[in-house]
Amino acid sequence: MNPCSAAAFTLQPASADDFEQLHALRLRAMHCSLAQLGRYDEPHARARLAAGFVPAHTQHIEVDGQRVGFLVLKQLSHALRLDHFYIDPPAQRRGIGSAVMAQICDQADALQLPVELCALKGSAANRFYLHHGFTMTGDGDWDHDYLRMPASPGLRAVRALWAAYQRRDWPAARALLFDDAQALWWTSGERFAGADAIIAVQAAYPEGWTIHLIELAHLQDGRVMSLVRVDHPPHSFFATSFFRLDDGRIAGIDEYWATVEPPPAWRTPQALTGLSLMDPLADPRARQP
């Protein structure tokens, strides 16, 4: 299979006669994760797939006429429920899963419905779903529950702003701001009055930086919150921003910056029970906006 054609997939309807082949594909896709957890149990796997297998909601994922995976997606009254989603191991790491997930998310946004699913604890699927904007909402004995809320016009505008910044596309970024928009950088005590001033400081910022979008959330008061990491070697920074919007354009930004730095000498795992160190640059949610 040509990796360049990975995103050119099609979804084809499944039938009840496809169950055995889909069961075999699921076993191949899940074998490593289940074996690592000591849960590789073919009768149990068959029963679980059978419980969620509804041919009317099941689709083959095909590339160049070859089945490379399948999904079971149900439209409920309150959400789209992704019960199963598997890519055959030989077709993994070619962008197929990401392309299919993007289409599912586009469908959910058009319907203004959340997408809900669960993923096996310890599976690489957890990183995949976090990377695609899902939030972990609960834990079962063996699975994590995930939810992705539909993108509102405000969310799309903020995502587009960060993407325009990353591309250094200043006219596109400027078009997302009201002329009299204001930005407050609270940690440095700076106020930028007007869209032109906001864009000017971004364009003048010393080069060499890369933006990683970590989280976007629509707040109940109508604002949008974003969390991004900016890598500007040898340093990295986190920015938590609150956007005020009207009709899909940005009217105001309150921004709080923090520098990635090691903890002070007194705060060590040896000194404090329950403390362990992590890599702040390894957040699986981080992605190019």
LUMVEXPA-138441 format. One line per field, with one value per residue (C-alpha): y, z, x. Coordinates in pm, 1 decimal. Layout:
// residues N
c2 c(Y;...)
c3 c(Z;...)
c1 c(X;...)
END
This chain:
// residues 289
c2 c(0.0;345.1;558.4;868.2;740.3;667.1;953.2;855.1;603.7;507.3;373.0;80.0;-76.8;-407.0;-699.0;-967.0;-1209.6;-996.6;-1067.9;-1338.6;-1134.9;-826.9;-1030.7;-1160.0;-804.2;-681.9;-960.9;-862.8;-496.3;-558.1;-855.7;-665.7;-443.6;-730.0;-962.5;-699.5;-672.7;-1048.2;-1014.4;-1185.0;-1402.8;-1484.6;-1598.2;-1277.9;-1069.0;-1236.8;-1170.3;-805.2;-743.7;-928.7;-709.9;-393.7;-530.1;-383.3;-420.2;-101.5;95.9;-89.2;24.9;-116.5;123.0;64.3;202.6;116.5;-131.6;-321.9;-347.0;-194.3;-153.9;-102.8;108.9;87.3;434.9;490.9;815.4;843.3;1122.2;1292.6;1186.5;986.2;665.3;508.1;152.0;2.9;152.0;-61.3;-38.3;-360.9;-360.0;-367.7;-47.4;138.0;445.1;565.2;834.5;627.6;632.5;1007.8;1069.8;857.9;1025.6;1368.8;1269.2;1142.9;1470.2;1672.3;1471.6;1535.1;1908.2;1927.8;1759.7;1955.5;1629.6;1503.7;1187.0;933.1;615.2;402.8;276.1;-10.6;104.3;78.2;78.3;313.8;415.8;640.5;864.8;864.4;988.3;1249.8;1373.4;1416.6;1639.1;1387.7;1435.7;1149.5;1161.5;838.5;504.9;153.7;-162.4;-204.0;101.9;480.9;679.8;966.4;1253.7;1511.0;1806.2;1951.1;2252.6;2578.8;2882.8;3022.7;2709.4;2707.5;3073.3;3020.2;2707.4;2899.7;3184.0;2953.7;2779.1;3114.9;3214.0;2886.5;2943.4;3307.8;3398.4;3741.3;3856.0;3540.8;3595.2;3963.5;3872.8;3674.1;3980.4;4278.4;4605.1;4715.7;4379.3;4394.1;4144.1;4147.1;3958.0;3941.1;3781.4;4057.2;4341.0;4428.7;4552.3;4548.2;4778.5;4698.9;4409.2;4562.0;4582.4;4220.1;4100.2;4326.7;4174.0;3821.1;3906.8;4076.5;3791.2;3645.6;3352.0;2983.8;2902.7;2622.1;2611.3;2294.5;2315.8;2108.4;2191.7;2395.4;2434.6;2633.0;2786.8;2827.7;3207.7;3198.4;3244.5;2995.9;2873.2;2743.9;2587.5;2587.5;2505.8;2715.0;2555.3;2821.0;2642.2;2622.8;2715.1;2609.5;2806.3;2736.2;2992.3;2971.7;3209.5;3318.2;3455.2;3673.4;3630.2;3765.2;3597.5;3393.3;3682.6;3755.7;4068.8;4020.2;3791.3;3744.4;3545.8;3391.1;3266.0;3021.4;2906.0;2536.7;2498.9;2230.6;2230.9;2392.6;2188.5;2127.3;1962.7;1615.3;1265.3;1172.6;1452.0;1429.8;1109.3;1068.9;1304.9;1181.9;1375.4;1387.3;1535.3;1843.3;1818.5;1468.2;1561.0;1330.6;1600.7;1838.0;1876.0;2127.6;2364.5)
c3 c(0.0;-85.7;229.7;21.7;-48.9;317.3;357.1;38.9;220.4;161.3;401.2;278.5;448.2;629.5;648.4;906.2;698.5;767.8;1140.8;1138.1;924.1;1140.6;1455.0;1316.3;1226.3;1575.8;1732.5;1518.9;1611.1;1983.9;2036.2;2172.3;2408.8;2542.1;2579.5;2775.9;3019.9;3038.5;2885.4;2549.4;2558.4;2219.7;2349.0;2552.4;2255.2;2033.5;2287.2;2321.3;1947.4;1906.8;2174.7;1978.3;1625.3;1436.3;1058.9;988.8;1199.3;1084.0;798.9;639.4;600.8;257.4;82.5;-284.8;-259.3;28.4;375.0;625.6;923.5;1038.3;1271.2;1448.1;1481.3;1621.2;1620.4;1952.1;2062.5;2262.5;2091.0;1828.3;1994.8;1851.4;1981.3;1773.6;1563.5;1443.2;1181.8;1075.4;1203.3;854.0;768.5;1092.2;1120.2;772.8;872.3;792.8;1146.9;1177.0;844.5;946.6;1287.0;1122.8;914.6;1224.6;1403.2;1102.1;1103.0;1474.7;1430.3;1147.9;1374.6;1680.4;1875.2;2105.7;2022.3;2304.1;2322.8;2553.1;2512.0;2677.9;2959.9;2860.1;2488.1;2242.5;2144.9;2453.4;2311.8;1976.8;2120.7;2342.7;2041.2;1852.4;2111.2;2328.5;2704.8;2952.4;3147.6;3348.4;3432.8;3430.9;3546.2;3212.6;3001.7;3001.0;2890.4;2645.1;2515.0;2242.1;2237.7;1899.3;1774.2;1803.8;1581.2;1871.0;1901.6;1527.9;1537.0;1819.7;1657.1;1330.6;1509.4;1655.1;1318.6;1143.0;1400.0;1343.1;964.7;1017.1;812.2;966.5;731.6;814.1;1186.6;1157.6;986.4;1295.2;1522.2;1564.0;1486.2;1849.4;2001.0;2308.1;2445.2;2805.7;2894.3;3269.3;3375.4;3208.2;3259.7;2890.0;2711.5;2331.0;2209.2;1866.6;1625.9;1448.0;1775.5;1858.8;1520.7;1527.2;1848.7;1713.4;1386.7;1572.5;1817.8;1767.5;1527.1;1598.3;1783.8;1732.0;1870.0;2011.3;2082.5;2391.0;2483.3;2365.8;2570.3;2532.9;2869.9;2998.5;2989.8;2616.0;2630.0;2482.1;2678.8;2507.3;2643.9;2415.5;2454.9;2265.4;2208.7;2151.0;2202.6;2448.5;2636.1;2635.7;2759.2;2836.2;2759.3;2906.9;2714.3;2756.4;2441.6;2424.6;2091.6;1902.5;1591.9;1537.4;1573.8;1865.2;2071.0;2361.6;2495.4;2853.6;2847.4;3120.4;3036.0;3233.9;3169.7;3177.3;3445.6;3693.2;4042.8;4324.4;4511.8;4813.7;4601.7;4519.6;4510.1;4790.7;5014.7;4938.3;4941.6;4635.6;4415.2;4087.7;3798.8;3448.5;3114.4;3045.8;2676.1;2645.9;2673.6;2430.6;2370.3;2209.4;1835.3;1560.1;1545.0)
c1 c(0.0;129.8;152.2;84.5;-266.7;-344.7;-590.9;-780.8;-997.2;-1357.8;-1618.3;-1820.3;-2125.6;-2081.7;-2321.1;-2390.2;-2179.6;-1870.4;-1863.8;-1595.2;-1354.8;-1407.5;-1357.2;-1025.3;-918.3;-1005.9;-798.4;-499.6;-537.9;-584.9;-353.0;-50.5;-248.4;-459.7;-160.9;35.1;-254.7;-301.9;-647.4;-607.6;-918.5;-1068.8;-1412.4;-1444.8;-1329.9;-1588.0;-1863.6;-1764.7;-1763.6;-2092.1;-2251.5;-2175.5;-2196.9;-2488.9;-2436.8;-2634.4;-2383.5;-2071.3;-1847.7;-1536.9;-1244.1;-1093.4;-786.2;-732.8;-1018.2;-855.0;-1011.3;-769.6;-1003.0;-1358.0;-1567.8;-1902.5;-2053.6;-2402.7;-2598.0;-2780.6;-3010.6;-2734.3;-2411.1;-2228.6;-2110.9;-1794.3;-1824.2;-1540.7;-1259.5;-968.9;-695.9;-525.4;-162.7;-1.8;-193.7;-118.7;108.7;12.1;-234.9;-543.4;-680.7;-628.4;-802.7;-1101.8;-1119.4;-1113.5;-1415.3;-1598.7;-1528.1;-1644.7;-1968.2;-2014.9;-1951.1;-2205.7;-2461.9;-2340.1;-2315.0;-2039.6;-1846.8;-1818.6;-1610.7;-1401.1;-1044.2;-859.9;-632.9;-268.5;-350.2;-181.9;-535.7;-542.8;-269.1;-447.2;-776.7;-612.0;-416.7;-742.9;-903.4;-1088.7;-1106.1;-1092.7;-1417.6;-1421.0;-1263.5;-1397.4;-1224.9;-1047.2;-1132.7;-1108.5;-1413.3;-1358.4;-1568.6;-1512.7;-1748.9;-1852.0;-1660.4;-1852.0;-1779.6;-1577.9;-1365.0;-1303.3;-1198.0;-948.6;-805.9;-774.4;-593.4;-329.9;-293.8;-246.0;17.4;202.5;197.7;304.6;-2.8;-58.1;-340.3;-540.1;-484.7;-578.4;-907.2;-1013.2;-988.8;-1218.6;-1041.5;-1064.8;-970.5;-748.0;-497.2;-375.6;-58.0;-105.8;222.8;427.7;178.4;137.0;-175.3;-205.8;-482.5;-626.9;-594.3;-296.1;-102.1;-184.4;-62.3;245.0;381.3;329.5;506.2;793.0;847.7;1199.0;1183.8;1238.3;915.2;665.4;311.1;153.9;-218.2;-301.0;-657.6;-956.3;-1273.2;-1593.9;-1679.8;-2034.2;-2008.1;-1937.7;-1562.9;-1316.1;-1016.0;-703.7;-387.5;-83.2;282.6;535.1;875.6;1141.1;1473.5;1629.8;1309.9;944.9;643.6;280.1;9.2;-340.3;-567.2;-927.2;-1095.0;-1406.4;-1583.6;-1880.0;-2018.1;-1702.6;-1454.7;-1224.5;-1290.7;-1053.1;-779.4;-658.2;-335.0;-120.7;228.8;442.3;797.9;886.8;1152.0;1260.3;1113.9;1313.0;1569.4;1344.6;1072.3;1202.3;1049.7;1289.1;1161.4;789.3;589.0;368.2;572.9;718.9;866.8;720.2;820.0;601.6;690.6;543.6;174.0;-12.0;-274.5;-23.7;-70.3;-5.2;-303.5)
END
